[in-house]
Amino acid sequence: MRIVVLFNLREGVDEAAYQAWAKATDIPVVNGLASIASFSVHQVTGVLGSDAKSPYQYIEVIDVADMDQFGQDVATETMKRISAEFQTFADNPTFLTTQDLA
């Protein structure tokens, strides 16, 4: 399963601080989980073919290899801490679950 997370930073959050945390903590910890095939964080740079502002600043893509293990992984104290830290940066993130069409 792939989970896509769309979010903006909370008002007043220092973008450099978020990016440093994502690179040093979030990305390596989540990629180290047994249930994760891959995890990446992307800064949105624009809307293709338009000068319009994107509704989101960041996108996370989480490829989960084992949903049962994922449930166990996110229940650990480490992931509870990571999740709480993420919530201090992200303003009302939207977590979308997906399935492949083919």
C-alpha positions in Angstrom: 0.0 0.0 0.0 1.1 3.5 -0.7 0.2 6.4 1.7 0.5 9.9 0.4 0.6 12.7 3.0 -0.2 16.3 1.9 0.6 19.1 4.2 1.7 22.7 4.9 3.9 23.9 7.7 2.2 25.5 10.7 2.3 29.2 10.8 5.6 30.4 12.4 7.4 27.1 11.8 10.9 27.7 10.5 11.2 25.9 7.1 14.9 25.2 7.6 14.3 23.6 11.0 11.6 21.4 9.5 13.8 20.3 6.6 16.7 19.6 8.9 14.5 17.5 11.2 13.0 15.6 8.2 16.5 14.8 6.8 18.2 13.9 10.1 15.3 12.2 11.9 12.0 11.5 10.0 13.4 10.1 6.8 16.1 7.8 8.2 13.8 6.5 11.1 10.8 5.7 8.9 13.0 4.1 6.2 14.5 1.9 9.0 11.1 0.4 9.9 10.7 -3.2 9.0 7.3 -2.5 7.4 8.5 0.2 5.0 9.6 -0.4 1.4 10.4 3.2 0.9 9.7 6.7 2.4 10.4 10.0 0.8 9.6 13.7 1.5 9.1 16.2 -1.3 9.0 20.0 -1.2 6.4 21.1 -3.8 7.9 23.6 -6.2 4.9 24.6 -8.2 1.8 23.6 -10.3 2.8 22.1 -13.7 1.9 24.4 -16.5 0.7 27.2 -14.2 1.8 30.1 -12.2 -0.8 29.2 -9.5 0.4 28.5 -6.0 0.2 24.9 -4.9 -2.2 24.2 -2.1 0.5 22.2 -0.3 4.1 22.8 0.5 5.1 19.2 1.1 4.3 15.7 0.2 5.3 12.5 1.8 5.2 9.1 0.0 5.2 6.1 2.2 5.4 2.6 0.5 4.2 0.1 3.1 5.4 -3.5 2.4 3.5 -5.1 5.3 0.4 -3.4 6.8 0.3 -5.7 9.9 3.9 -4.9 10.7 3.3 -1.2 10.0 0.6 -1.2 12.7 3.2 -2.6 15.1 5.9 -0.2 14.0 3.8 3.0 14.4 2.8 1.8 17.9 6.4 1.9 19.2 7.6 4.7 21.5 10.1 5.9 18.9 7.4 6.3 16.3 5.0 7.9 18.8 7.8 10.5 19.4 8.4 11.0 15.7 4.7 11.4 15.0 4.4 14.0 17.8 7.4 15.9 16.5 5.9 15.8 13.0 2.6 17.3 14.3 4.5 20.3 15.7 5.7 21.1 12.2 2.7 20.0 10.0 -0.6 21.9 9.9 -3.5 19.5 9.6 -1.8 16.9 7.3 -4.0 14.8 5.1 -3.1 11.1 4.9 -4.4 9.4 1.8 -4.3 5.6 1.3 -4.0 4.3 -2.2 -4.1 1.1 -4.2 -2.5 0.4 -7.6 -4.8 0.0 -10.6 -2.6 -2.5 -12.3 
